[in-house]
Amino acid sequence: MFDSDIFNNARTAEVDPPIVGLSISSGFLALGIVGAALLTNGSALVPLLIFGVAVVLVMRGLRYSYPHNIFGLCNVVTLMRAAMVAFLAGAVIDATVSSWLVFWVGAAAFSLDGIDGWLARRAGLTSQFGARFDMETDALLAAVLAMWLLATGTTGPEILVLGFMRYLFCAASFFVTPLRADLPVSFRRKAICVIQIGALIALLFPLTPEFLAAPVSIFAAILLCWSFAVDINWLLRRAT
């Protein structure tokens, strides 16, 4: 969920990372994942593995780049979103999970986006770590929802553009150095991210007419590709 850049940045203050707060929150959420997964598909292995990896990466991020000694409700909300995504990942491999349940969990994870940022600003706990945690949770949510839509035959392979464009960009950055640079804050990027996940949620809705699947996914994919093209062009021009 986090790339190496955020871990290499020096901490802005000599404070102890709030590992206890993370551990307590993670423990309660892990219990919730186990209960929900066992009730719906009889196995909690995949959701727990994904959530466990997420918690390890969050813990590392707290140690290296979080400037506060309080975990905060803002990060608890983002961690809760990550737990929902982990649950959904388990549902992808089990075709018996109700599509309505997947829709409502996905919609809840999406609706909580933005609340964590508001809570962070209100509590004075904003940080690069928190912004990255939120962004990577969004990326993972998009990937899991896209996989669900493809696995259930709701859409064709074009839906993978909405789910994996960020990961493709990250993979390309290993080979194209300029792509590793920081991008300026962009309303366009945030708006298209909302459209991206909103389109996935709309396609997830069991009552969405089938004939809308291709137009919605293709339109959102074109917008997302355009947004990434703008950012890539900016990074490459800046590097020359």
C-alpha positions in Angstrom: 0.0 0.0 0.0 2.9 2.3 0.4 5.9 2.9 -1.8 9.5 3.3 -0.6 9.6 7.1 -0.9 7.4 7.6 2.1 9.5 5.4 4.2 12.7 7.2 3.2 11.4 10.6 4.3 12.7 11.8 7.6 10.2 12.1 10.5 9.3 15.7 11.1 9.4 15.4 14.8 11.0 13.1 17.4 7.9 11.4 18.6 7.0 7.8 19.4 4.9 6.2 16.7 1.4 5.3 18.0 1.9 1.5 17.5 -0.4 0.7 20.5 -3.3 2.6 18.9 -2.8 0.8 15.6 -2.5 -2.5 17.3 -5.8 -2.1 19.3 -7.7 -0.8 16.3 -6.3 -3.6 14.1 -7.2 -6.3 16.6 -10.9 -5.2 16.8 -11.1 -4.9 13.0 -9.5 -8.3 12.5 -12.2 -9.8 14.8 -14.8 -8.1 12.7 -13.3 -9.4 9.5 -13.2 -13.0 10.9 -16.8 -12.8 12.0 -18.1 -11.3 8.7 -16.1 -13.7 6.5 -17.1 -16.8 8.4 -20.7 -15.8 8.2 -20.6 -15.1 4.5 -18.2 -17.6 2.9 -16.9 -19.8 5.7 -13.3 -18.8 5.4 -11.4 -15.7 6.7 -8.0 -16.7 5.5 -7.7 -14.4 2.4 -9.2 -11.3 4.1 -7.0 -11.8 7.2 -3.9 -12.2 5.0 -4.6 -9.0 3.1 -5.5 -7.0 6.2 -2.4 -8.3 7.9 -0.2 -7.1 5.1 -1.9 -3.8 5.2 -1.3 -3.4 8.9 2.4 -4.3 8.6 2.8 -1.6 6.0 0.9 0.9 8.0 3.0 0.1 11.0 6.2 0.7 9.0 4.7 4.0 7.7 4.0 5.1 11.2 7.6 4.4 12.3 9.2 6.3 9.4 7.0 9.1 8.3 4.2 9.9 10.8 4.9 13.0 12.8 2.3 12.5 15.6 2.2 10.3 18.6 -1.6 9.8 18.4 -3.1 7.4 15.9 -6.3 9.3 15.7 -9.8 8.6 14.6 -8.9 9.7 11.1 -6.5 6.8 10.7 -8.9 4.4 12.4 -11.5 5.3 9.7 -9.0 4.7 6.9 -8.0 1.4 8.6 -11.6 0.5 8.8 -11.9 1.1 5.0 -8.9 -1.2 4.5 -10.6 -3.9 6.5 -13.7 -3.6 4.3 -11.5 -3.9 1.2 -9.9 -7.0 2.7 -13.3 -8.5 3.3 -14.3 -7.8 -0.3 -11.1 -9.4 -1.5 -12.2 -12.6 0.1 -15.6 -12.3 -1.5 -14.0 -12.1 -5.0 -12.9 -15.7 -4.8 -16.3 -17.0 -3.5 -19.1 -16.7 -6.1 -21.7 -17.5 -3.4 -21.3 -14.2 -1.6 -24.4 -12.0 -2.1 -23.9 -9.2 -4.7 -26.0 -7.0 -2.5 -23.6 -7.5 0.4 -20.6 -6.7 -1.8 -22.4 -3.6 -3.1 -23.2 -2.3 0.4 -19.7 -3.0 1.8 -18.1 -1.4 -1.2 -20.5 1.6 -1.0 -19.7 2.0 2.7 -15.9 1.9 2.0 -16.4 4.5 -0.7 -18.6 6.8 1.3 -16.1 6.9 4.2 -13.5 8.4 1.8 -13.0 12.0 2.7 -14.2 11.7 6.2 -10.7 10.6 7.3 -9.2 13.7 5.8 -11.8 15.9 7.5 -11.1 14.3 10.8 -7.4 14.7 10.4 -7.7 18.4 9.7 -10.1 18.9 12.6 -7.7 17.1 15.0 -4.5 18.6 13.6 -3.3 15.2 12.6 -2.7 15.8 8.9 0.4 14.1 7.4 1.9 12.8 4.2 1.5 9.3 5.8 -2.3 9.9 6.2 -2.7 11.1 2.6 -0.8 8.2 1.2 -2.7 5.7 3.4 -6.0 7.1 2.1 -4.8 7.1 -1.5 -3.5 3.5 -1.4 -6.7 2.3 0.3 -8.7 3.9 -2.6 -6.4 2.1 -5.1 -6.9 -1.2 -3.5 -10.6 -0.7 -3.3 -10.8 0.0 -7.0 -8.7 -3.1 -7.8 -10.8 -5.4 -5.7 -14.1 -4.0 -7.1 -12.8 -4.4 -10.7 -11.9 -8.0 -10.0 -15.3 -8.7 -8.6 -17.0 -7.2 -11.7 -14.8 -9.2 -14.0 -15.2 -12.4 -12.1 -19.0 -12.2 -12.0 -19.1 -11.4 -15.7 -20.7 -8.0 -15.1 -18.2 -6.3 -17.4 -15.4 -7.2 -19.7 -11.6 -6.9 -19.3 -11.8 -3.1 -19.9 -12.8 -2.8 -16.2 -9.3 -3.7 -15.2 -8.2 -0.3 -16.4 -10.2 1.2 -13.6 -8.8 -1.2 -11.1 -5.1 -1.4 -12.0 -4.1 1.8 -13.7 -2.3 3.1 -10.6 -0.4 -0.1 -10.1 0.6 0.0 -13.8 1.9 3.5 -13.2 3.8 2.4 -10.1 5.4 -0.5 -12.0 6.4 1.9 -14.8 8.1 4.2 -12.3 10.6 1.5 -11.5 11.9 1.8 -15.1 11.2 5.5 -15.8 12.8 7.5 -13.1 10.9 10.8 -13.7 7.7 9.1 -12.8 8.9 8.7 -9.2 8.7 12.5 -8.6 6.0 14.0 -6.5 2.9 15.4 -8.3 1.3 18.7 -7.2 -2.1 18.5 -5.6 -4.8 18.4 -8.3 -8.5 18.8 -8.1 -8.8 17.1 -11.5 -7.0 14.0 -10.1 -9.3 13.9 -7.1 -12.4 14.4 -9.1 -11.6 11.6 -11.5 -10.7 9.3 -8.7 -14.3 9.9 -7.4 -15.7 9.2 -10.8 -13.5 6.0 -11.1 -14.7 4.4 -7.9 -18.2 5.8 -8.3 -18.5 4.1 -11.6 -17.3 0.8 -10.1 -19.9 1.1 -7.3 -22.6 1.9 -9.8 -21.7 -1.2 -11.8 -21.7 -3.1 -8.6 -25.3 -2.2 -7.9 -27.3 -5.3 -8.7 -30.2 -3.3 -10.3 -28.0 -1.5 -12.8 -29.2 -2.3 -16.3 -26.7 -4.6 -18.1 -26.6 -2.4 -21.2 -25.0 0.4 -19.1 -22.0 -1.7 -18.0 -19.9 -1.2 -21.1 -20.6 2.5 -21.6 -20.0 3.4 -18.0 -16.8 1.4 -17.6 -15.3 2.6 -20.9 -16.2 6.3 -20.2 -14.6 6.1 -16.8 -11.6 4.3 -18.1 -11.1 7.0 -20.8 -11.2 9.7 -18.2 -8.8 7.9 -15.9 -6.3 7.2 -18.8 -6.5 10.9 -19.8 -5.8 12.0 -16.2 -2.7 9.7 -15.9 -1.5 10.9 -19.3 -1.7 14.5 -18.1 0.4 13.6 -15.0 2.9 11.5 -16.9 3.4 14.3 -19.5 3.9 16.8 -16.6 6.5 14.6 -14.9 8.4 13.9 -18.1 8.4 17.6 -19.2 9.6 18.6 -15.7 12.5 16.1 -15.9 13.8 17.5 -19.2 
